[in-house]
Amino acid sequence: MPKDNVQRAINKADDKDSASFTEVNYEGYAPHGIGSFVECTTDNLQRTVSNVRSYFNKRGGSLGKNGCLSFVFDRKGVFSFPIGDMDIEDLELELIDAGAEEFEVEDGFINVTTALEDFGNMMKKLEEMKIEPESAKLERIPLNTETLSLDDAKKVMKLIDLIEDDDDVQNVYHNLEITDELMEEL
């Protein structure tokens, strides 16, 4: 990223007279019907919606109305922390009592997924157990994923990358299945 862009973003955030920021979400379809959910924080709604709409249009997608993808994504709490010297079976039982829906051990980390309503309960339980999560956030998890050919998936990923490069965009969620083949290409 050019130094000018970074400095402009810092100045924008640092400006005491700047307008208050607003959180806004956009929903749309990337090429080949892939659902995309874009979370933004902006001080200029017109600029942001114009930019997001143009990204979708340039890459063969379409911006939809708010709520058009409500059936595609669930909002979940996602926690990640190192295993350390914990007894995994006892820990899993404790966290299930606090609302854990999924519990998986991967690469020396424990990843826990909760319902949106149980996010606070899980934070409280981890705090009681003196476990400091490396990551604790709300995410939009797709209910079903779509698998595309490598070429089609690369087109979708170009759109997602373009959207993520916008200064106002915080997160982009999609229901594209990221295959091993696609990971190698990226």
N, C-alpha and C positions, 0 to 999 in steps of 0.2 A: 504494500500500500504506500503511495507517495507520502512524503513527509508533510506536504501541504494539507492533505486530507486529514491526517492525524492531528495536526496543529489546529485546523479549523474546528474539528470535533471537540477538542479540548477547550478552545476558546468559547464555543457555543455552550458547553456545559458549565463553564466557569463564569459566564456573563451574569452579573447580578440582576440586570434589567431584563433578562430574557423572559419570554412568556412561560407560563407553567406548562409542563409536559403532560400529555394525555396518553393513556394506554388505549390502543385500538387494535382490533383483530380483523383480518381479511381472510375470506375463504374462497377457494377457486379450484379449478381443475387444470392440472398440467397436461401436456400432450398424452394421448392414449388413456384418458380418463383417470389419471392418478390424482386423488384428492390431496390438496395442499392447504395447510392452515398456517397463516402468517401472523405472528404477534409483533406489534410495533409500539414504540414509545416516541411520540413526536410533539413538536411545538407548532407544527403547521399541518393540519389534517389534509388540506387541499394538495399540498406537495406530496405527501405520503401516499394518498390514494391514487394520485396521478402516476407516481413512480411505480407502484405495485401493479396497477392496471397495465402500464406500458410493458413491464417485464413479462407479464402473462401473454399479452398480445404479440410481442416480438418473438416469443419462443413457442407459439402455437397452442397456448392455453387460453383459459377464460376466467375472469374474476366473477365470482358468484355473489349471491346475496348472503348476508349474515344468517347463519343457521342452516345453510344448504348442505353442510357437512356434519351436522350434529349427530347423524347416525353412523358416521365413519370413525369418529374418535371418542375415547373416554378420557376424562381428566383423572390422572392418578398421581399419588405421591410416590416419588422414587428416591430411595436412600442408598448410599454406597459407603462402605467403611472397611478398613483392613481387618482381616481375621484375627491377627494377633495370637494370643494364647487362650482363646475362648473355647469352651466346649460347644461345638456347633449344634448338637442335638438339643441341649438345654436352652441355648440361645434361641433356636428356632421355635421351641415351644413357648418361650416367654414372648417372643415377637408376634406369634400367632395370636396370643391372648390380647395383644395391643392393637390388632387389626391387620396384620400382615396377610396379604392375599397370595403373594409369591415370594419365595425365598430361594435364592440360588447362590452357589459358591463358584467363583470364577476368577482365575489368575490371582489368587491371594486376597480377593475382596469378596465381601458378602453384599449382594444386591437384594434389596427388599422393595416390594411394590405394595402400596396400600390404596384403598379407595380414597377419594378426595376428602370425605368426611373424617377419615381416620388419620389424616396427616398430623394434626396436633397431638393426638394420642400417641402416635409413634415417636414424635419428637420428645414428648414427655417421658416415655418409657426409656428411650435411648439415654436421655439425660439422667434418669434415675440409676441406670446401669453404668453410668460414667463412660458411655461410648460416644466419642466425638465423630459424627459422620463427616466424611470427606466431601460428600455431596448430599444435599437434601433439597429437592425442588419438586414443583408440580410440573408434570409433562402431559402432553396429549398423546395417548397410545392408540394406534390404529386397532380396530376390532378385527379387521381382515386386511391382509396385504395382497398386493397384486404383483405377479411376476411378469416381466417383459423380456423381450429379446435384448441382447447386449446393446445393439445400436439404439433401440427405442429407449432403453433405460438410461443411456448416456445423454440423450436429448433431454430427458426429464431432469437429470442431475445438473445439466448446464443451466436450466431454468432455476433450480433450487440454489445453485451457487450464485447466480446473478442476483437473486432476491436477497440472499444472505449478505452480499457485499454492500447493501444499502445501509447507511448510517442509522436510520430510524428502525431498522428491523432487529428485533431481539432474538426471535426463534422462528424456525420454519419446521413444521411437522408434515409428514407425508405418509402415504400408505404403500410406497414402493418397496418391494422385497429386495433387500441388498444382498445379492448372491455373492458367493466367493469369487466368481468370474468377474463380476462388476467391481468388487473391491480391488482386485488385481489391476484392472484397467484404470481405476481412479488413483 
